[in-house]
């Protein structure tokens, strides 16, 4: 049995060593890991029930019992933030999953077929860009009612043309490479070439874009919840926590600070992680740093 070469064995070690010295990647990874741990923790434990209303304990300042205080309904803010992280990740994962799967398939189809198929897919992508996630959610709410499902669908639809464009541009560059021409000369069909050669070579670009779109999905969900179109009561949401705190900015400003800080750190972490992955996965950018 052949042994792996020394060069192959060094590749993962080299990537890890470069990642640990990349400031944006490390900061983004730490913040993203904190977000994931908060969401995972909320599945098994929260300091208090996020659905328990105690009007006698409303608007308490942070103390030993309620680490971040309580809201106007006496609910524990720490528990609301933990469960809100879980809901934000749920929306982000599903919405980005919809955009990634459908958009990647359309982009690969456009690059493989070219001609009128490519033109049709790209024009549909342009048409979809005319309806941002918030506008799409408003239209869907008018027909089907407000809710987290409609928010996920609206954000997912808005992600489709983004991934379709990224995939098509990256795939077109791969289709002009020599190894693809050699595969065609060997008699491989366009779909086999797409699966075996094109898709593996554009995965890094898709992973980076998915990280960035994840951050945008969390931001869009918070905006929709702030407008009352996203996650509905009694499910906690960072955006709705901000909406409920806006009338109490002078009486209890911490109610706006904590969810606002959670949104900012989550989006910052994912953006820094995407920026770091882009640098680490693109050797041209890595050489410039």
C-alpha positions in Angstrom: 0.0 0.0 0.0 1.4 3.4 -1.0 2.2 5.8 1.8 1.0 9.5 1.6 3.7 11.9 0.4 5.3 14.3 2.8 3.8 17.2 0.9 0.3 15.9 1.3 0.8 15.3 5.0 2.1 18.8 5.5 -0.9 20.5 3.8 -3.3 20.4 6.8 -0.6 21.4 9.2 0.4 24.4 6.9 -3.3 25.5 6.7 -3.7 25.4 10.4 -0.5 27.2 11.1 -1.5 30.0 8.7 -5.0 30.2 10.2 -3.6 30.6 13.7 -1.5 33.6 12.6 -4.4 35.2 10.6 -5.9 37.8 12.9 -9.2 38.2 11.2 -9.7 34.5 11.0 -8.9 33.9 14.7 -11.2 36.7 15.9 -14.0 35.7 13.6 -13.6 32.0 14.6 -13.8 32.9 18.3 -16.9 35.1 18.0 -18.6 32.5 15.7 -17.7 29.7 18.1 -19.2 31.8 21.0 -22.4 32.2 19.0 -22.7 28.5 18.3 -21.9 27.6 22.0 -24.6 30.0 23.2 -27.1 28.4 20.8 -26.1 24.9 21.8 -26.2 25.8 25.5 -29.8 27.1 25.2 -30.9 23.6 24.0 -30.1 22.1 27.4 -30.0 25.0 29.9 -30.9 28.6 30.5 -30.7 30.5 33.8 -34.4 31.1 33.8 -37.3 30.1 31.5 -37.4 32.6 28.6 -41.2 32.2 28.5 -41.8 32.8 32.2 -43.5 36.2 32.9 -42.9 37.7 36.4 -44.3 41.3 36.5 -43.0 41.7 40.0 -39.4 41.4 38.8 -39.7 43.6 35.7 -37.0 46.0 34.6 -34.5 44.8 37.2 -30.9 45.8 36.8 -28.2 43.1 36.4 -27.5 41.2 39.6 -26.6 37.8 40.9 -30.0 36.3 40.1 -30.5 37.9 36.7 -27.1 38.4 35.2 -28.2 40.9 32.5 -31.4 42.1 34.3 -35.0 41.5 33.2 -37.3 43.0 30.5 -40.7 44.8 30.9 -42.4 41.4 31.4 -39.9 40.2 34.1 -38.3 37.7 31.7 -34.6 37.0 32.2 -32.6 38.9 29.5 -29.7 36.3 29.5 -32.1 33.5 28.8 -33.8 35.5 26.0 -30.4 36.2 24.4 -29.4 32.5 24.5 -32.6 31.3 22.9 -32.5 34.2 20.5 -29.1 33.0 19.3 -30.6 29.6 18.6 -33.4 31.1 16.5 -30.9 33.4 14.6 -28.7 30.4 13.7 -31.8 28.4 12.7 -32.9 31.1 10.3 -29.4 31.6 9.0 -28.7 27.9 8.3 -31.9 27.1 6.5 -32.0 30.4 4.5 -28.4 30.0 3.4 -29.0 26.4 2.7 -31.8 27.3 0.4 -29.8 29.9 -1.4 -26.7 27.7 -1.6 -28.4 24.5 -2.9 -30.7 26.2 -5.5 -28.3 29.0 -6.4 -25.3 26.6 -6.9 -27.4 24.3 -9.1 -28.5 27.2 -11.3 -25.0 28.6 -11.5 -23.5 25.3 -12.5 -26.3 24.8 -15.1 -25.7 28.2 -16.6 -22.0 27.6 -16.9 -22.4 24.1 -18.3 -25.1 24.9 -20.9 -24.3 28.5 -21.8 -26.4 30.1 -24.6 -30.0 30.9 -23.9 -30.0 28.8 -20.7 -27.3 31.0 -19.1 -29.0 34.2 -20.3 -32.4 33.1 -18.9 -30.9 32.1 -15.5 -29.0 35.4 -15.2 -32.0 37.5 -16.1 -34.1 35.7 -13.5 -31.3 36.4 -11.0 -31.5 40.1 -11.9 -35.2 40.1 -11.5 -35.0 38.5 -8.0 -32.5 41.1 -6.9 -35.2 43.7 -7.4 -37.0 42.2 -4.3 -34.9 42.4 -1.2 -35.5 40.1 1.7 -37.4 42.6 3.7 -39.7 43.6 0.8 -40.2 39.9 0.0 -41.2 39.2 3.6 -43.6 42.1 3.6 -45.3 40.7 0.5 -45.4 37.2 1.9 -46.7 38.5 5.2 -49.6 40.2 3.4 -50.6 36.9 1.8 -49.6 34.2 4.4 -49.2 36.1 7.7 -46.1 37.0 9.7 -43.9 34.2 11.0 -40.4 32.7 11.1 -41.1 30.3 8.2 -42.0 33.2 5.8 -38.9 35.0 6.9 -36.7 32.0 6.2 -38.3 31.6 2.7 -37.9 35.3 1.9 -34.2 35.4 3.0 -33.5 32.1 1.2 -35.0 33.3 -2.1 -32.9 36.5 -1.8 -29.8 34.4 -1.4 -30.4 32.3 -4.5 -29.3 34.9 -7.1 -26.2 35.7 -5.1 -25.0 32.1 -5.1 -26.0 31.7 -8.7 -23.8 34.6 -9.8 -20.9 33.5 -7.7 -21.1 29.9 -9.0 -21.5 30.9 -12.6 -18.6 33.3 -12.6 -16.3 30.8 -10.7 -17.4 27.9 -12.9 -16.8 29.8 -16.1 -13.2 30.4 -15.1 -12.8 26.6 -14.4 -14.3 25.6 -17.7 -11.5 27.4 -19.6 -8.8 25.6 -17.7 -6.5 23.0 -19.4 -7.6 20.0 -17.2 -11.2 20.6 -18.2 -10.3 20.7 -21.9 -8.4 17.4 -21.3 -11.4 15.9 -19.7 -13.6 16.9 -22.6 -11.0 15.4 -25.0 -11.3 12.1 -23.1 -15.0 12.0 -23.8 -16.5 13.2 -20.5 -19.9 14.8 -20.7 -20.6 18.3 -19.3 -22.4 17.0 -16.2 -19.6 14.6 -15.3 -17.1 17.4 -15.8 -19.2 19.6 -13.6 -19.4 17.1 -10.7 -15.9 15.8 -10.9 -13.9 18.9 -11.9 -15.8 22.2 -11.7 -17.7 21.8 -8.4 -14.7 20.7 -6.3 -12.6 23.6 -7.6 -15.2 26.3 -6.7 -16.2 24.9 -3.2 -13.8 27.3 -1.4 -15.5 30.4 -3.0 -18.9 29.0 -2.1 -17.9 28.3 1.5 -16.6 31.9 1.9 -19.8 33.3 0.3 -22.0 31.1 2.6 -20.2 32.5 5.6 -20.9 36.1 4.5 -24.5 35.4 3.6 -25.0 33.7 7.0 -24.1 37.1 8.6 -26.5 38.9 6.3 -29.3 36.4 7.1 -28.9 37.0 10.8 -29.0 40.7 10.2 -32.1 40.4 8.0 -33.9 38.2 10.5 -33.3 40.7 13.2 -34.6 43.5 11.0 -37.7 41.5 10.1 -38.4 40.7 13.7 -37.9 44.3 14.6 -40.6 45.2 12.1 -42.9 42.4 13.5 -42.6 40.2 10.5 -40.1 37.6 11.7 -40.0 35.4 14.8 -43.3 35.8 16.6 -44.0 35.7 20.4 -43.4 33.9 22.6 -40.3 32.8 20.8 -37.4 35.1 21.7 -35.7 37.1 19.0 -32.9 39.7 19.1 -34.7 42.0 16.7 -37.9 41.9 18.7 -36.0 42.6 21.9 -34.7 45.8 20.3 -38.2 46.7 19.2 -39.6 46.2 22.7 -36.7 48.2 24.2 -37.0 51.3 22.0 -39.7 52.9 24.3 -37.5 52.3 27.3 -34.2 53.7 26.1 -34.0 56.3 28.9 -35.6 54.1 31.6 -33.7 50.9 30.9 -31.1 51.4 28.1 -29.5 48.0 28.8 -32.4 46.3 27.2 -31.3 47.8 23.8 -27.6 47.5 24.5 -27.4 43.7 25.1 -29.4 42.4 22.0 -27.8 45.1 19.8 -24.3 44.0 21.0 -25.2 40.4 20.4 -26.3 41.1 16.8 -23.2 43.3 16.2 -20.8 40.6 17.5 -22.4 37.8 15.6 -22.3 39.7 12.3 -18.8 40.9 12.9 -17.6 37.4 13.8 -19.0 35.8 10.7 -17.7 38.6 8.4 -14.2 38.3 9.9 -14.4 34.6 9.5 -15.4 34.9 5.9 -12.6 37.4 5.2 -10.1 35.1 6.9 -11.3 32.1 4.9 -11.0 34.0 1.7 -7.4 34.9 2.4 -6.5 31.4 3.5 -8.1 29.6 0.6 -6.8 32.0 -2.1 -3.1 31.5 -2.4 -2.7 34.8 -4.4 -4.2 36.8 -1.4 -2.1 34.7 1.0 1.1 35.7 -0.7 0.2 39.4 -0.5 -0.4 39.4 3.2 
